[in-house]
Amino acid sequence: MITEITKDAIRKVQAALGREGVYVSWSTTQRALAAAFKGKGYQDRVSAAHSALFHDDPTDVPERLARFFEEVNETCQAFGMSREDAHKLVDYTYDRPVGDPAKEIGAALLTLASLSVVTGFDMMSCAEADLEKLQRPETIARIRAKRSTRHGRGPLPGFDAEQRVHE
């Protein structure tokens, strides 16, 4: 369904221009996407942004896991969790049986919502602000430039010239 919505958004942009294969301005794209996604959920809109960002350099599950883990750690760090406590929790988690992905996704979202409640943040306002920022041309350019210097698909971002030589 998400892929169909994305294809529909692209068709709407092309229809707005009257033909395929021409340059689409950012404002025209934004208006067409807004029309295509009116009433659509957050995940559908993230999927469209994701497709636009990664269409020529696909991402995968290991990369998304690494980025999710990084963001969770940055959130905990921002609220004052120590490195030592984070390491203790990693050990605690990995010493337990592996969970079911669907249950763990639900628990992750529920726990984030609970953290937002007790800290006074509107989780969806924060999420919408980040999605809007992700769709800006300068953000897309920055992310694509960073991805072009990566050292493969490992968990850590950055450039490793030694590993690049061996690829």
GIURLIN-V929358 format. One record per pair of residues at least 12 apart in sequence whose ideal C-beta (glycine too) atoms are under 7 Angstrom apart, sorted by the first residue. I is the first residue (numbers start at 1). GAP is how many residues later the second one is. Records with the same first field share a line. If there is no record, write none. Layout:
# GIURLIN-V929358
I->GAP / GAP
This chain:
# GIURLIN-V929358
2->42 / 45
5->31 / 32 / 35 / 39 / 43
6->41 / 42 / 45
8->28
9->23 / 24 / 27 / 28 / 39
12->20 / 23 / 24
13->15 / 16 / 19
16->12 / 16
26->111
33->15
42->85
45->86
46->85
49->82 / 85 / 86
53->87 / 90
57->90
60->93
62->91
63->90
66->89
73->13
79->40
151->12 / 13
152->15
